[in-house]
Amino acid sequence: GISSHRLNSSPPPGAVEAVEAVGVAQLIAFGLSTEVVETIFQSRAPSTKKLKWRLFTSWCRDCQLEPVNYPIGTVLEFLQACFSTGLTHSSLKFYVAAISTYHAPLGGLSVGKNPLVTRFLRGVLRLRPPVRPCVPTWDLAVVLEALCRPAFEPLEICDRLLTIKTLLLALTSLKRVGGLQALSVAPSYLDFASGLAKAFLYPQV
């Protein structure tokens, strides 16, 4: 196999444009009209195409490989090098999609549909599954609105719920210890922004 090469270098000026030109010629040679080829190359924003191809052409240059006329093994070596740097399954899929845009089909299939590429991506997904957040996301405005309703209001109902409400306000206010000491139910010390999206604490004097 090909050893891992630098993935952060930039190709010489015009390298990306040269690769695009070769890619256009290949698609035309494949039997597509110039109008069809132009439409295909508009499937991705220019900035997106250049970002992905800059990295791929640089890697091919370091490996002394042709960035357009390459076998599927070259794509797999590149994906493995990217995977070794820590890229995730979703990032690698994005690279595969970009490469597929420029490369003529191999054996009647695009690079992204090649069986070896799809198996490689499945292997990446098993080796490095997506990391899901341990704590579910929550909406601060919803929490503050709920604190203004029963059973948290009126405050005289239950001391335990009042304690929970105080703790939630302390956590959501992100105040320092000195600011938390000022927490009070008195209107002069505690106020809510419009829409109950934020709580304000005013120090006691």
C-alpha positions as CSV (number, residue, x, y, z in Angstrom):
1,G,0.0,0.0,0.0
2,I,0.9,3.7,-0.2
3,S,2.2,5.2,3.0
4,S,0.5,8.1,4.6
5,H,1.6,11.5,3.1
6,R,1.0,15.1,4.1
7,L,-2.6,16.1,3.8
8,N,-2.2,19.8,4.5
9,S,0.0,21.1,1.7
10,S,-1.3,23.1,-1.2
11,P,-0.9,22.3,-4.9
12,P,1.0,24.7,-7.2
13,P,-1.0,27.6,-8.8
14,G,-3.4,26.3,-11.4
15,A,-3.2,22.7,-10.4
16,V,-6.9,22.5,-9.4
17,E,-8.0,24.2,-12.6
18,A,-5.8,21.8,-14.6
19,V,-7.5,18.8,-12.9
20,E,-10.9,20.3,-13.7
21,A,-9.9,20.7,-17.3
22,V,-8.8,17.0,-17.5
23,G,-12.0,16.0,-15.8
24,V,-14.0,17.8,-18.4
25,A,-12.1,16.2,-21.2
26,Q,-12.6,12.8,-19.7
27,L,-16.4,13.2,-19.4
28,I,-16.6,14.5,-23.0
29,A,-14.5,11.5,-24.2
30,F,-17.0,9.3,-22.2
31,G,-19.6,10.5,-24.7
32,L,-21.3,13.3,-22.9
33,S,-22.0,16.7,-24.6
34,T,-20.3,19.8,-23.4
35,E,-23.6,21.1,-22.1
36,V,-24.2,18.0,-20.0
37,V,-20.6,18.2,-18.6
38,E,-21.0,21.9,-17.7
39,T,-24.2,21.1,-15.8
40,I,-22.5,18.2,-14.0
41,F,-19.7,20.5,-12.9
42,Q,-22.2,23.0,-11.5
43,S,-23.5,20.4,-9.0
44,R,-21.1,21.7,-6.4
45,A,-20.1,25.2,-5.5
46,P,-16.7,26.3,-6.9
47,S,-15.4,26.9,-3.4
48,T,-16.4,23.4,-2.3
49,K,-14.9,21.7,-5.4
50,K,-11.6,23.6,-4.9
51,L,-11.3,22.8,-1.2
52,K,-11.7,19.1,-1.7
53,W,-9.6,18.9,-4.9
54,R,-6.8,21.0,-3.4
55,L,-6.3,18.3,-0.8
56,F,-6.7,15.4,-3.1
57,T,-4.4,16.7,-5.9
58,S,-1.8,17.6,-3.3
59,W,-1.9,14.1,-1.9
60,C,-1.6,12.6,-5.4
61,R,1.4,14.8,-6.1
62,D,3.2,13.7,-3.0
63,C,2.5,10.1,-3.9
64,Q,3.6,10.8,-7.5
65,L,0.2,9.8,-8.8
66,E,-2.0,11.2,-11.6
67,P,-4.9,12.9,-9.9
68,V,-7.4,12.1,-12.6
69,N,-6.4,8.9,-14.3
70,Y,-6.2,6.7,-11.3
71,P,-7.6,3.3,-10.3
72,I,-10.0,2.8,-7.4
73,G,-7.2,1.7,-5.2
74,T,-5.8,5.2,-5.3
75,V,-9.0,6.6,-4.0
76,L,-9.1,4.0,-1.2
77,E,-5.5,4.9,-0.2
78,F,-6.4,8.5,-0.1
79,L,-9.5,7.8,2.1
80,Q,-7.4,5.7,4.4
81,A,-4.9,8.5,4.8
82,C,-7.7,10.9,5.6
83,F,-9.2,8.4,8.0
84,S,-5.8,8.0,9.8
85,T,-5.8,11.8,10.5
86,G,-9.1,11.4,12.4
87,L,-11.7,12.3,9.8
88,T,-15.2,11.0,10.4
89,H,-17.5,8.9,8.2
90,S,-19.5,12.0,7.2
91,S,-16.3,13.9,6.2
92,L,-15.0,11.0,4.1
93,K,-18.4,10.7,2.3
94,F,-18.1,14.3,1.4
95,Y,-14.7,13.7,-0.2
96,V,-16.0,10.7,-2.1
97,A,-18.8,12.8,-3.4
98,A,-16.4,15.5,-4.6
99,I,-14.1,13.0,-6.3
100,S,-17.1,11.4,-8.0
101,T,-18.0,14.7,-9.5
102,Y,-14.7,15.0,-11.3
103,H,-13.9,11.4,-12.2
104,A,-15.5,9.5,-15.1
105,P,-17.3,6.3,-14.1
106,L,-15.2,3.2,-13.4
107,G,-16.8,0.1,-14.8
108,G,-20.0,1.9,-15.4
109,L,-20.2,3.1,-11.8
110,S,-19.3,6.4,-10.1
111,V,-16.5,6.4,-7.5
112,G,-19.2,6.7,-4.8
113,K,-21.0,3.6,-6.1
114,N,-18.0,1.4,-6.3
115,P,-18.4,-1.7,-4.1
116,L,-15.0,-1.4,-2.5
117,V,-15.6,2.3,-1.7
118,T,-19.0,1.6,-0.1
119,R,-17.5,-1.3,1.9
120,F,-14.7,0.9,3.0
121,L,-17.1,3.6,4.2
122,R,-19.1,0.9,6.1
123,G,-15.9,-0.2,7.8
124,V,-15.2,3.4,8.8
125,L,-18.6,3.7,10.3
126,R,-18.0,0.6,12.4
127,L,-14.5,1.7,13.5
128,R,-15.4,5.3,14.2
129,P,-19.2,5.5,14.8
130,P,-20.8,9.0,15.2
131,V,-20.5,10.4,18.7
132,R,-23.9,11.3,20.1
133,P,-24.2,13.9,22.9
134,C,-24.5,12.3,26.3
135,V,-26.8,15.1,27.5
136,P,-29.9,15.9,25.4
137,T,-30.3,19.4,24.1
138,W,-32.8,21.7,25.8
139,D,-34.4,25.1,25.2
140,L,-33.7,27.6,28.0
141,A,-36.8,29.6,27.1
142,V,-39.0,26.5,27.5
143,V,-37.5,25.8,31.0
144,L,-37.9,29.4,32.2
145,E,-41.5,29.4,31.0
146,A,-42.3,26.2,32.8
147,L,-40.8,27.6,36.0
148,C,-43.4,30.3,36.0
149,R,-46.3,27.8,35.9
150,P,-47.7,25.3,38.5
151,A,-46.3,23.4,40.3
152,F,-43.4,25.9,40.5
153,E,-45.8,28.9,41.0
154,P,-46.9,30.2,43.3
155,L,-43.7,29.8,45.3
156,E,-45.6,29.0,48.6
157,I,-46.8,25.6,47.2
158,C,-43.8,23.4,47.9
159,D,-40.3,24.1,49.4
160,R,-38.8,21.2,47.4
161,L,-40.0,22.6,44.1
162,L,-38.8,26.0,45.1
163,T,-35.3,24.5,45.8
164,I,-35.4,22.9,42.3
165,K,-36.4,26.2,40.7
166,T,-33.6,28.0,42.5
167,L,-31.1,25.5,41.4
168,L,-32.2,25.7,37.7
169,L,-32.1,29.5,37.8
170,A,-28.6,29.3,39.3
171,L,-27.4,26.9,36.5
172,T,-29.0,28.8,33.7
173,S,-27.8,32.2,34.9
174,L,-24.1,31.3,34.7
175,K,-23.3,33.7,37.5
176,R,-20.4,33.6,39.9
177,V,-20.7,32.7,43.5
178,G,-21.1,36.4,44.5
179,G,-24.0,36.8,42.0
180,L,-25.7,33.6,43.1
181,Q,-25.7,34.9,46.7
182,A,-27.9,37.8,45.5
183,L,-30.6,35.3,44.3
184,S,-33.9,36.4,45.8
185,V,-37.6,36.1,44.9
186,A,-38.1,39.8,45.6
187,P,-38.9,41.7,42.4
188,S,-36.1,44.2,43.2
189,Y,-33.5,41.4,43.0
190,L,-34.8,39.1,40.3
191,D,-36.1,40.0,36.8
192,F,-36.9,38.2,33.6
193,A,-36.2,39.4,30.1
194,S,-38.9,39.7,27.5
195,G,-40.2,36.3,26.5
196,L,-38.7,34.8,29.7
197,A,-35.5,33.9,27.7
198,K,-33.1,35.2,30.4
199,A,-33.1,35.9,34.1
200,F,-31.3,38.8,35.7
201,L,-29.9,38.8,39.3
202,Y,-29.3,42.1,41.0
203,P,-26.9,42.2,44.1
204,Q,-28.5,42.9,47.4
205,V,-27.1,46.0,49.2
